[in-house]
Amino acid sequence: MTDPIDRDGLSHRFWERKPLEKLSQKEWEALCDGCGKCCLNKLEDEDSGAVALTRIACRLLDDSTCRCAHYENRHAFVPDCIVLRPDNLDSHAYWMPATCAYRLLWEGKPLYDWHPLISGHADSVHEAGVSVRNWTLSEFDVPEDEWEDHIIEEPV
């Protein structure tokens, strides 16, 4: 499969040398591993604030590619879609999957070996079994009051 993220010409291991707020847009986008877990609907415990992932995917997730079908104009379809940026990580990183590169780097942790920036190929996230490829359920098919029945343990 062709990787839609342009990683050509990036400095070797740039994320280890530059703070997140100093990354170019291309470097920022390249941090996405393509797992698709950020597009899973989540449930937040009102008391503890703990966030649980469900198998219920956003209506825009193409679960065969693990990519948003309308990434550039997703807010026209899903107004509350989180746009993660260096300046909002403090308020949104906890909402991201535990394996998310943005969250890992924000927490001061290294990227996993299966991350495309380390492995050198886009399918490594799928080969490692970390992505949501071909196992999500559509939010159109599962009523919201049943999402709790579809909470998953995050694959790492």
C-alpha positions in Angstrom: 0.0 0.0 0.0 1.2 3.5 -0.7 1.7 5.7 2.3 -0.2 8.9 2.0 2.2 10.6 4.4 5.2 12.2 2.7 8.3 11.3 4.7 10.8 12.0 1.9 13.6 14.4 2.7 13.0 14.4 6.5 16.1 14.6 8.7 17.1 11.3 10.4 15.3 11.0 13.7 14.2 14.6 13.7 11.8 14.0 16.6 14.7 13.2 18.9 16.4 16.5 18.2 13.5 19.0 17.9 10.9 19.9 20.4 7.3 19.3 19.1 6.6 23.0 18.9 9.5 23.5 16.5 8.5 20.8 14.0 7.5 21.8 10.5 4.1 20.8 9.3 5.6 18.0 7.2 7.5 16.7 10.2 4.4 17.0 12.4 2.3 15.0 9.9 5.0 12.4 9.5 4.7 11.5 13.2 1.3 9.9 12.5 1.9 6.2 12.4 -1.3 5.4 10.4 -2.8 3.1 13.0 -6.3 4.7 12.9 -6.8 4.4 16.7 -7.3 8.2 17.0 -10.5 7.7 14.9 -12.0 5.3 17.3 -14.8 6.7 19.5 -13.8 6.9 23.1 -15.6 6.9 26.4 -14.4 9.0 29.3 -15.2 8.1 32.8 -16.9 11.1 34.4 -15.4 10.4 37.9 -11.8 9.3 37.1 -11.3 11.0 33.7 -10.0 7.6 32.3 -10.4 7.3 28.6 -11.4 3.9 27.0 -11.2 3.1 23.3 -14.1 1.3 21.6 -14.2 -0.6 18.3 -16.7 2.0 17.1 -15.0 4.1 14.4 -15.7 7.6 13.3 -17.9 7.6 10.2 -14.9 9.0 8.2 -12.5 6.2 9.0 -11.6 3.9 6.1 -10.8 0.8 8.2 -9.0 -0.9 5.4 -6.4 1.9 5.1 -6.7 3.3 8.7 -7.0 6.8 7.2 -9.6 9.5 7.3 -11.6 9.4 4.1 -11.9 13.2 4.2 -8.9 14.4 6.2 -8.5 17.8 4.7 -12.2 18.8 5.3 -13.2 16.4 8.1 -14.6 19.2 10.2 -17.4 19.8 7.7 -18.5 16.2 8.5 -17.3 15.8 12.1 -17.2 19.3 13.7 -15.8 18.0 17.1 -12.9 16.0 15.5 -9.8 16.9 17.5 -7.0 18.6 15.5 -3.9 17.8 17.5 -1.3 20.6 17.5 1.8 21.3 19.6 -0.1 24.1 21.3 -3.0 21.9 22.4 -1.2 18.7 23.5 -1.6 19.6 27.2 -5.4 19.5 26.9 -5.7 16.7 24.2 -2.8 14.2 24.5 -4.6 12.2 27.2 -7.4 11.6 24.6 -5.0 10.0 22.1 -4.2 6.3 22.1 -1.3 5.2 24.4 0.8 4.2 21.3 0.3 7.5 19.5 3.6 9.2 18.6 2.3 12.6 19.5 1.3 11.4 23.0 4.5 9.3 23.4 6.8 12.3 22.6 4.7 14.7 24.7 5.2 12.2 27.6 8.9 12.1 26.9 8.8 8.5 25.7 10.5 7.0 22.5 8.6 5.8 19.5 8.0 2.1 19.1 10.2 0.1 16.7 7.1 -0.6 14.4 6.6 3.2 13.8 7.1 3.9 10.1 9.7 6.6 10.9 11.9 3.9 12.6 11.0 0.8 10.5 11.2 2.7 7.2 7.9 1.4 5.8 4.3 2.4 6.3 2.9 -1.1 6.7 5.0 -1.9 9.8 2.2 -0.6 12.1 -0.2 -3.1 10.5 2.3 -5.9 10.5 2.9 -5.3 14.2 -0.9 -5.7 14.8 -1.2 -2.3 16.3 -3.6 -0.7 13.9 -7.3 -1.0 13.6 -7.2 -2.4 10.1 -10.3 -4.3 9.2 -11.8 -4.8 12.7 -13.8 -1.7 13.5 -17.5 -1.2 13.6 -19.3 1.8 12.1 -20.8 4.4 14.5 -23.8 4.2 12.2 -24.3 0.5 13.0 -24.0 0.6 16.8 -26.2 2.9 18.9 -24.2 5.2 21.2 -25.8 3.6 24.3 -24.2 0.3 23.3 -20.6 1.6 22.8 -19.7 0.5 26.3 -20.2 -3.1 25.1 -17.4 -2.5 22.6 -14.6 -1.2 24.8 -11.3 -2.7 23.8 -7.9 -3.1 25.3 -5.5 -1.1 23.3 -3.0 -3.3 21.3 0.6 -2.1 21.9 
